[in-house]
Amino acid sequence: MERPITRSLLATFIEYAATRRVTLFELHRFAIQHYGDERMEEARRECVRMLQRAKRGKVPKADVERLYSIAAALRASEGKK
């Protein structure tokens, strides 16, 4: 049984995705999933958009920084609605 996806867990996925260190399984588990939590859903959508723009598997530096910022905001909001 898989553990539930929390804001912190989604943040970790986003950090790994920023440097393209995720498996296809992880991509499906985190990026294809839709979340009832508005902050998580917004973070997921923005992450997916940035990953789709990546050229040859490399995420532009500005997008990497934005993804890390999104991950930090998710962690900071853990436990809040």
Secondary structure, DSSP 8 states (H G I E B T S, - for coil): ------HHHHHHHHHHHHTT---HHHHIIIII---SSHHHHHHHHHHHHHHHH-BTTB--HHHHHHHHHHHHHHHHTTT--
